[in-house]
Amino acid sequence: MSEQKATDTLDRIDLLNQKLAQLDAMLVMAYGEGGEVFRNMNDHLQDNYLWACSTLAADCKDLAKYLSPTSVESGVGRAQVGGIA
């Protein structure tokens, strides 16, 4: 793998991890104890909140398309995506 491709792969992994962390934090507020606050929001805010979660999930899916096991492991060591080694 070229140095540029390795850098691109690491950038995508970093961005994917960032978006997964954001989505995780948002979803924690939509169920369990945090879900009570969510359920007390008006319908419009709930829709917009879930829309933002859906957009983050779609972004993660798009980023993951470019990350094959070969691109993740070749030249960049064993990278972590979403906390999975």
RAUR-V991702 format. One record per residue. RES is the residue in one letter. PSI is psi in whole degrees, 0 to 359 (none if undefined). OMEGA is omega in radians with two decimals (999 if undefined). BURIAL is I if it has 9 or more other C-alpha atoms within 8 Angstrom, else O. Layout:
res	psi	omega	burial
RES	PSI	OMEGA	BURIAL
RES	PSI	OMEGA	BURIAL
This chain:
res	psi	omega	burial
M	135	3.14	O
S	162	-3.14	O
E	321	3.13	O
Q	318	3.13	O
K	322	3.11	O
A	319	3.11	I
T	316	3.10	O
D	318	3.14	O
T	315	3.12	I
L	321	3.09	I
D	318	3.13	O
R	320	3.12	I
I	316	3.11	I
D	315	3.14	O
L	319	3.10	O
L	315	3.11	I
N	321	3.10	I
Q	311	-3.12	O
K	323	3.08	I
L	321	3.10	I
A	319	3.10	I
Q	315	3.14	I
L	317	3.11	I
D	314	3.14	O
A	321	3.14	O
M	319	-3.10	I
L	332	3.08	I
V	330	-3.13	I
M	3	-3.08	I
A	1	3.11	I
Y	169	3.14	I
G	216	-3.13	O
E	319	3.11	O
G	335	-3.12	I
G	336	3.11	I
E	317	3.10	I
V	316	3.13	I
F	313	-3.10	I
R	342	3.09	I
N	353	3.07	O
M	155	3.07	O
N	164	-3.05	O
D	319	-3.12	O
H	315	3.13	O
L	321	3.10	O
Q	315	3.12	I
D	314	-3.14	O
N	322	3.13	O
Y	312	3.14	O
L	329	3.06	O
W	316	3.10	O
A	319	3.09	O
C	316	3.13	I
S	320	3.12	O
T	317	3.09	O
L	318	3.12	I
A	318	3.11	I
A	320	3.08	O
D	317	3.13	I
C	318	3.12	I
K	317	3.12	O
D	317	3.11	O
L	320	-3.10	I
A	333	3.12	I
K	330	-3.08	O
Y	1	-3.08	O
L	93	3.04	I
S	159	3.08	O
P	325	3.13	O
T	315	-3.11	O
S	329	-3.13	I
V	321	-3.04	I
E	331	-3.08	I
S	119	3.02	I
G	351	-3.11	O
V	12	-3.08	I
G	192	3.13	O
R	98	-3.08	O
A	154	3.09	I
Q	131	3.06	O
V	122	3.12	I
G	29	3.10	O
G	8	-3.13	O
I	123	-3.13	O
A	none	999	O
